Amino acid sequence: MNALDALRACVTPRGFVASTETRTNYRRVWGRDAMVCGLAALVCGEDDLVEATRASLETLAQHQGPVGQIPSNVSADGEVSYGGTAGRVDATIWWVLGACLYGRLVDDAWLAERYDALAACERVLRAWEHNDAGLIYVPQSGDWADEYALSGYLLYDQALRLWASRELHAACRRHDWHIPLRRGPTFLAERIGNAFATDEGFLAGFHAGARETVFDAFGTALCTWLEVGPARVRERAFLRADAITKHGLVPAFDPPIEEGDPRYAGLEQAAAEHLRNRPGRYHNGGLWPLVTGFWAMAARRRGAELARTRWAEGIADANRAHGFPEYLDANDGAPGGTTGQAWSAAAELLATTDLDALDA
């Protein structure tokens, strides 16, 4: 099965579901998963996949929460989840990005009717800053790394918000909207660069009690793709991503948190059912086609064709050998999580398709 067929296997009338597997909640439309699939659909331009993107956006918007938050996921019968122990901050950001891209690339009249939803998203994102200083505060389990030991002002969420902000500002110019957008893209880019860039690379996050120096591959890939922070810091980060690649894939966070590390107890406490974050697995150093897809995008932006090809081939190899796995175990390359994973198929498409359409 090729990547397009694998993505099509996850299309339902209500949009993209996370996986072809029926286990746990993977047959739901997820705020982040569906929007990653939407990115791939928009750059590929396949009519049925573009339509699934619109359906995903509408399913999520129909269940927008009372203060503006977009659901973490929605089931086939309309059961809504905004998160588990904590709400999922990134679902709202992904929806803003996906809606604005869909409007710009496919149907701006459709987007014109989403003013109220977008304005509500912007209000809740600003409220989540808490201190009104420009960065969103993310509780532990509040984003895609839902069982990892990170909380506070996290790199991934800020970089994703910057991308969404660029598209939302472009939409406001096209439609002459007056959404109060004090958090402009220039402001956010400068804020991220000042808060997260160090001589060693990008911080994964920080809060009042700590600076998180672990390498956040997803957040750093987004910063590299968006060209945020000093060029020398992005160069150092790019070289590190290349150096830690295993089986052609980039680990979610590096180095893994090992047993005996004081942070390991945080992984155990965050586990939803059982500990998936053993060293080299899941978010704790697991190798993700999803994350690697964004590094391939970043490599293309940098003109680093050898790195892009290496990562694209790593994604394709994992997908073919293991049926579009969620991630690979860094210890032995064995598949982990679910198979038939929609965003692993999307990552392969993003790694191999022309991306000019994604530039605002």
VEXVEX-709222 format. One record per residue (C-alpha): x, y, z; residue in one letter. Coordinates in steps of 0.05 Angstrom, whole numbers, plus 5000, padded with zeros to 4 digits. Layout:
# VEXVEX-709222
XYZA;...
# end
This chain:
# VEXVEX-709222
500050005000M;502750694982N;502151315025A;496151594987L;492350944995D;494150905069A;491551605080L;485151445041R;484050845086A;483251335144C;477951765109V;470851755137T;464852195123P;466652615184R;473952695164G;480652355176F;481051865234V;487751735266A;488651005245S;485350425212T;485850045278E;479750025323T;483650015388R;482650555441T;480851225409N;484351175342Y;477951155302R;476351875322R;477552525286V;483352845324W;484953585324G;492253485311R;492352835271D;487053065222A;490353725210M;497153405195V;493352965145C;490253595118G;497053905105L;498853295063A;492253325027A;493054055010L;499953974981V;498053354942C;491553664916G;487753004912E;480353194911D;477852654958D;483252805010L;481953555005V;474653415018E;476552995079A;480453585104T;474254025100R;470053495134A;475253445190S;475254195200L;467654215204E;467153625251T;471853955299L;468754645293A;461754375306Q;464254165375H;468254785392Q;468054885467G;464555445504P;470855865512V;473455735442G;477555105450Q;477654595393I;476553875415P;482353405423S;478052885387N;470952725366V;468052025360S;463451755305A;457351855349D;459252565369G;462552425436E;467452995449V;473953005487S;477853635501Y;483453235533G;484952755590G;488252975654T;489353655621A;486353985560G;489953925494R;492654615477V;495454445408D;488754205379A;486254925377T;492655175344I;492554615292W;485354785274W;486955525263V;492755325218L;488754805180G;482655255170A;486755845145C;490855415098L;484455085071Y;481555775059G;487656055024R;488855444980L;481955174967V;475855574988D;476456265018D;468856355018A;468555755066W;473656095111L;469756745110A;464156395146E;468856175202R;470456865230Y;466956725297D;470456055306A;477356355291L;476156955336A;474256495393A;480456075382C;484756695384E;481556925449R;482656255485V;489856205460L;491256895489R;487956695554A;492456085558W;498456555561E;496256695632H;501257265640N;499357615574D;506757605553A;506057245487G;507656515502L;502455975516I;502955585581Y;502054845569V;500354365626P;503553675628Q;499953225577S;497253855544G;499753725473D;501853165426W;507052895476A;501352715522D;505052245569E;511852585569Y;514752965628A;514453685602L;510254275622S;510655025620G;512355465561Y;513954935509L;517655035443L;513154605400Y;506754965418D;509755655409Q;512655485341A;506055185318L;502355805342R;507156235302L;505555845238W;498155905252A;498956645267S;502256765200R;496356445164E;491156785207L;494157465195H;494257325120A;486857135125A;485257775163C;488458185107R;484657815053R;477957885088H;478958555121D;477558235188W;478758595254H;480358015301I;484458325357P;491158015340L;496258345385R;500357705379R;502857855309G;507757375274P;513657855281T;512357925356F;511657165365L;517857005324A;522057495365E;519157235430R;520756515412I;527756675390G;529257075453N;526156565501A;528355895471F;534755985430A;541255835467T;548455725445D;547054975447E;540554985408G;533255085426F;530454945495L;524754455496A;521254905546G;521755265612F;517655435673H;518855785739A;522755195766G;526854935708A;529655015637R;528454395595E;534754255554T;532553595523V;532353625447F;525153705425D;525353455353A;518253665333F;518754365361G;525754465333T;523654205264A;518054725264L;522855275283C;527555055227T;521855025176W;519255705198L;526355995202E;525556235273V;531456415317G;538656565298P;541256195237A;547055915276R;542255595327V;538055285271R;544455015239E;546654695304R;539754395314A;539654125243F;546353785252L;543953475317R;537553205285A;541852895231D;546752595282A;541452265326I;537551965267T;536751205274K;533550745223H;532551365181G;528051695232L;528852255284V;527052105357P;521652525388A;526052745447F;533452625457D;536852375499P;531751885528P;530151945602I;533151325635E;530850955696E;534051265757G;533451965729D;528952385775P;524652555715R;522951825703Y;517851835759A;514252385720G;513651915661L;510851365706E;505751845737Q;503652115669A;502351425639A;494951355620A;494450605626E;501450305625H;508250605617L;509450695542R;515251175552N;520650685569R;527450915543P;527550925467G;519950835461R;513951275447Y;515652005462H;521751815505N;526451735446G;521851345400G;522951445326L;516951775292W;515451825218P;511052425237L;516852815268V;521552605213T;516752865160G;517453565189F;524953495189W;524653305115A;520553945104M;525754345142A;531354025101A;527854225037R;527254935062R;534754945076R;536554635009G;539454035045A;537353524993E;541552945019L;538453005088A;531453075059R;532452445018T;535252055077R;529252235121W;524152125065A;527051435053E;527051285128G;519651455131I;518051045069A;522050445094D;518550455162A;511750515129N;512849955080R;516149475129A;511249585187H;504649805156G;504950555172F;506950495245P;506051025299E;513450995317Y;519450525319L;523150305381D;529950645379A;533150035413N;531649535359D;527449865305G;521249465322A;514549805309P;510750095368G;503750365380G;498650285325T;499450125251T;495450415194G;497151095225Q;494451665182A;499652175200W;505351695184S;502551655114A;501752415114A;508952495136A;511352095076E;507452545030L;510053185063L;517152915057A;516552784982T;511753314954T;512854024932D;511354484991L;510955164959D;503455204974A;504855205049L;508655865046D;504056435065A;
# end
